């Protein structure tokens, strides 16, 4: 992380990114992390714990930490999860300690999580930045889900139904992004982080002003 | 203005940019307007009315509208000014009608104005975005002011004194930008506008969501 002259070192942002399954959250975050800007360099992606089975292309520790129901329950009870939620019969959670360490070191940490978990974060961490990603149209979303050949028609239908209910929670989010194309969506995502760092309320004002006699 | 798919047409943002005299507000806005991004293309700079005399390089209607005290007073009383304030013995104001028209057409309008005027905008237009620009150091600011050879030492000293008092109002602003170098400062400025457009509270949510049966 390159310090900006005149800016004191600042704690990282806790960023929540939600949106219908299949909208492209992971793709947009991956693109944002590849950008050549200070905002991209200080971005880290949180890896969730889940009780569901890996899809063929998914890797342990990269896409998810795959854990048994018993182990997940133990983590939740031991307070090791920053938030956790159930979605389509499986549990998902965010490992707390790793996230805290990254924020402390000044990295912005993005959690790609469902609305249930997002509302827990909103409650527990009022300073978090909540972003909701929308598809350009619902037709486009159906098409993207249909391309996931590993899933049955029935699972796709349930994902769509969940999405249609969830969008009613958009007013609880701070920002929304339309994923019309990956590059502009990634640019908007990074712009939000850059702007949030510039919010006066996130700073100690006397530190900002500095020694006016200098 | 190129419409973004999935985004309804949106009213422009009323943006206030304040900061000590000599900090480089005009230079940063000019650079931002030259950028090749949607945020740059929808940016317009408001030209203020003033009662002070033009500096050699200043052009009527480009830098300011230069008006007599009597005419300025008339405009203020007729409600033709969105805000107005006195700074170092002269009056400055923002022509209301032009600004309203631009906002209506979807352009973001930036007012480079003093803190007095900014506080009037904060009061009258709660939806406005207030940004304060700081120099990398106070020493740097003194140096920049000294380069304005058209001004006496005494005027420079008064500008510095005003700046030292004004910074106490930074907590009333939404964002701050450090003008360490022009390019990154312009980038941060545009990021703030892009993020503000993405704020959920600036949208009609049912319009965002669209027809979920589609």
Interface residues (C-beta under 8 A of the other chain):
Chain A: X4 X5 X6 X7 X37 X38 X39 X132 X134 X135 X136 X137 X138 X139 X163 X164 X167 X170 X171 X173 X174 X175 X176 X177 X178 X180 X184 X187 X188 X190 X191 X192 X194 X195 X196 X198 X199 X200 X201 X203 X205 X208 X209 X210 X211 X212 X213 X214
Chain B: X4 X5 X6 X7 X37 X38 X39 X132 X134 X135 X136 X137 X138 X139 X163 X164 X167 X170 X171 X173 X174 X175 X176 X177 X178 X180 X184 X187 X188 X190 X191 X192 X194 X195 X196 X198 X199 X200 X201 X203 X205 X208 X209 X210 X211 X212 X213 X214
